[in-house]
């Protein structure tokens, strides 16, 4: 994975941030997104992971930023992760994003072949992700995934949509179809290079139209096979056949009902993630560890799309082996987790990620 070390890049990048990041950020590993143990930071080892030599250090401003002071702390050991923490200004955003869980019955929450097992703690490596520990045993999640693509799938799409229930043309041409494809990405545990195409975006929307010849989204390109295509149902079937078990999940195979509920799932976000906000394009794609049903991941993705920031999306639904990989990489599992190879920043917490993206890439 690309990305400079935080020690060399993060201090400079974060120190330049404007409000609202100029506030105390005592919690780097926000437990909004499932830490891997109930006693997350007491031992400095939230997931019974590797030694403290692999600490993830981040430098952020503290309250008294007017004096130019900053506080350096570690994502492991010296700060406390709070499960399902919601910063006050994001309460309604999270509530609106959470509606999708009900409308879509959690589609994309777990990967293909998901199962759980209670394994004696002594048999589990220290750097293995575990959701809960009971009577000396750990709950271990696993999956049965299909072939893995060598290169990330490329998808041109956007979040949200415009007035989903207002007109039939909005229903047929806007938000539900991109969401359906993102859900199968989570189920199949695929890595995807997303090129956001918000309305008015000057970069990737025109490029997608040039590549495919239509003003239609989502548009998928598989660099592993040379296949490119429109139509969400066709994309889903292709991905399931190529990288899954050939079976389309029930909630993605119900025709109009699938489309209807996928659209209703976004109604609480009022078109967030659909319209371009002036920004500067990064030299390299950002990297995001996330999964579609998570409301915390959702609000970060919306900002990435609005700012037209290309990003390599590492799916981390329940049962994904990338949960273990993130524990090994950072010492804990929580999503969303962002790495920006352009600045060296590495950070958890959806609210702080959003602040960082806006302060770093948005233009006045």
N, C-alpha and C positions, 0 to 999 in steps of 0.2 A: 504494500500500500504506500502511496506517496504521502509525504508529510514531514516537515521539518520538526525537530525536537521542540517541545514547549519551552524548555529552558532558554533557547536562543530566540524564539519568535513570539511566544505568547505574551511576555511582559510588555514588549513594545506595542503589540497589536491591541491588547486590552487597555493599556494605559491611555490610549487615544480615544477610548469610547466616551461618548457624550451621554447625558441623562437620557433614559431612565436607568442606565446601568450604574450610575454614580450613586450607589447605595450599598449597604452591607449585603454581601453574598456569602453568608456563613456556610451555606450548604451547597457544595459542588455536585455531589452525587444525589440528586433529588429522588426521593423514594416514591414520587408520583409514578414511577415506572419500575416497580418490582425489583428490589434488591434480592440477593440470593440467600439471605438468612434473616431470621427474625432479630438477632442481635447484630445489627449491620456493621457498626463501627467500633463497638466497645473494645475489640481486640485488635483493631487496625487491620482486620482480615475478614471483610464482609462475606466472602464466598469461600472461605477456607482455601484461599488461593495461594499464589506463590509468595515468596519472601518480600520484605519491605523494600528491597533494592529496586523493585519495579514500580515504585510509586509514580503516580501521575501528578505532576505539579502544575498548578495554574496560578498566575498572579492576576488579581482583580482589584479594582478600587474598593475602598472602604467608605464609611459614611463621610469622613472629613476630606472629601476629594478636593475641596477648595484649596487645601494646603498641599495638594500634590502627593499625599501619602497613599501608600498601597499596602496591601496585606498579602503575603505569599503563604499558601497553605496547600496541603496535599489532599487529593481525592480519596486517599486511604489514611486512616489513622487519626487525623487531627480535626476532622469535621464529621458531623453526624448526618447520615442520610435519613430522610423522612419519607416513609412510605406514603405514596399517593398525596404528597404535599401539593397544594395549589396556591400559588402566589395570588394575593387578593385581587389584583387587576386582571387576572386571567380566569376568574371563577366562572363567568358567563360563557367565555370561550370554551372552556372544558365541558360545561354543561351542554352547550349546543352540539359540540362534537360527539358527546356521549350518546346522543339520540340514535346514531348509526348502529350501535350495538343491538338495540332493540329491533330496529327495522330490518337489519340484515342477519339477525340471529347469530351474531358473532362470526360470520363468515370471514375467514382469513385469520382468525385468532390462533389457530393451530395448524401445523403443517400436515402434509399428507402422511398417513400412517402413524399419527400421533398416539403415543401410549405412555403410561406412567408406571413406575415400579418402585417399591420400597426396598432399598438395598442397605445392608449393614454399613454403618459409617466407615468402618475400617477398610472396606473394600472400594471406597470411592476416592479417587485422587483429589488432592487438595485444590486443584484448579478446575474442578468440574462444577458446573452450575447445578445448584439444587434449590428448589423453590421453598422447601420446608423440611424440618428435621423433627422426627417423632420417635421417642423411645430408642435412641441410639441408631435409628435408621434414617436415611435421607430419601426424599421423594425425587427420583431421577426421571426426567422426560426424555423420550427418544422418538424416532421417526423412521419411516421407510421411504426414502426419497428415490426419485428416478435418476437418470443420467444427469451429470452436471455439465453445463456449457463451459467451454474453456474461456470464452470471452463474455462479458456482460451483454445481455440483451439491451437494445437501444429502443426507447419509447418516447415519442413526441406526444405530449398530452398536457392537461392542466387540471387543477383542482376546481371544485365548486361548479358554478354555472349560473346562468342568468334567468331568474324568474321561472323556476322549473315548472310550476303548475299554471303559468299564465297562458301559454299557447301550446298547441300540439307540436309546432316546429321546434320550440324550446325543448320539449320532451324528446323529440327525435334526434336533435342535433347537439345537445349540450351535455350536461354533467353526468348522467348515469353511466355512460359507456366507458369512460375513463376509469371510473371507480371499479367497475366489474373486472377490468383487466388488472388493476392494482390488487384486487382481492385474490386473483389466481396467482399473482406473483408471490403473495404471502403464503398461500397454500403450498406452492411448489418450492418455496424457499429459494427463489432466484435472486441473483444480483442483477440490478438493472441500472443502466446509465440513462437517467431521465433528462430530456431536453424540454424544459417547461415552455409552453406555448400560450401564455395568457393573451387575452384580447388586447391588441395594441402593441404587443411585444415586437421589437424591431429585429430580433435575431432568429429565433428558432421556429416561430410560426411561419415566416416566409420560407425558411429552409425546408420545413416539412412539406409545404405546398410545392416547392420546387422539386423535391425528391419524389413525391408520390403523385403529383399532378392534381390533387384535390384539396379543397379547403375542408378537411374532415379529420376528426380526432376520435380515438387515438390512432396513431400510425406507428407500427412496429417494424424494426429492422433487426434481423438476427445475423450478426456478422459471422457466426459459426457455420451457417448454411447458405447465406446469400439470400434468404427468403425475406421479403418485405410485404406488408399487407395492412389494409384497413379492416374495419368491421370487428367490433369487440368479440362477438361470438366466434368468428373465424380465428381471431388471435388466441382466444381461450382454448379452442379445440387444438390449434397447432401446438401451443405450449404444453398442454396436457399430454398430447401424443408424443411429443419430442422429449419432454423433460419430466413427465409424470407417469402415471399408471394407465393412461388412456381414458380415465373416467372423469367426467366433468362433475364437480360437486353439485349436490342437489340445488342449493340456493343460487347456483349460476346456470342452471339448466331449465328454468321455469318460464322462459320466454318473456312475455310482457310483464308478468309478475316480478321477475328478477329486475327488469328495467325500472318498474315502478318503485319497488322498495329501495333500489340503489339510488334513485332520485330523491325519495323521501328521506333517506339517510343523511342527505346534505342540507335538508331544509333548515336545520338549526344554525347553519353557517352563513346564510343570506348571501351566497355568491362569493364568499371569501376564497381567494386563490384563483380567481378567474380573470382579473383585470391587471394589466401591467402597471407597475409603479417605477418611475425612472430610477435606473440603477447603473452601476458600472459592472461590466462583465469581468469575472475573474479569469486569470490566465489558465488555471487548472480547475477541473470539477471538484466541488466539495465532496465529502463522504459522510453519509448519514446511516446510522444503524437504527432501524425503526421497523414498524409493521402496521399495516393499514388500519385495523380496528382501533388502535390505541388513540384516544382523544388527545393525549399529550404529543404524540408523534404527528397527529393531524394538523395541529395549529402551527407546528414548525414547517411542515411541508407546504402549507398555504403560503407562508412568507417566502419560502424558496421559489415557489412558482410566481408569485407576484413580482418578485425582484428578478425573475428570469435567470436564476442561478442554476446552471447545470450541476447535477450531483449524482454520484455513484451511491445507489441505495442498496444497503445490505439488509435483506429481510431477516427479521429475528422473531417470527411468531413462535408460539409455544411449541417446543420440540425441535426447534432449529439448532443444528450443531454450532451455529454462529453465536449462540448464547455462551457456550463454553469458550469459544474463541475470544469473545469480548471480555470474559472474566480473565483469560490469560493475558489479554492485551492491557487491561486497565486495573485489574484486581477486583472488579465487581461487574455485575450485569445490571444495567438500567438502560431503558430506551425512552426517548431518543438520546443518542450520543453523536456528537458532531466532531469531525476533524476537518480542518481547513488547511490544505497543504500550501496555500498562498500566504498564510500568516503564521503557521505553526500552532494555531489554537487547537486545543482538544478540550471538549467540555460536555457535561451533562446539563440537565434541567432545561425544560422547554422554554420557560419564560426568559431565562438568561441567554439561551441560544437565539431566540427571536430578537432580543435586544442587541446581541452581537451582530447578527446579520444586517439589521437595519442601520446600525451605527457604522458598520464597515462598508456596506455596498449600496445603500440607498443614497440617492442624490436629492438635494433640495429642489 
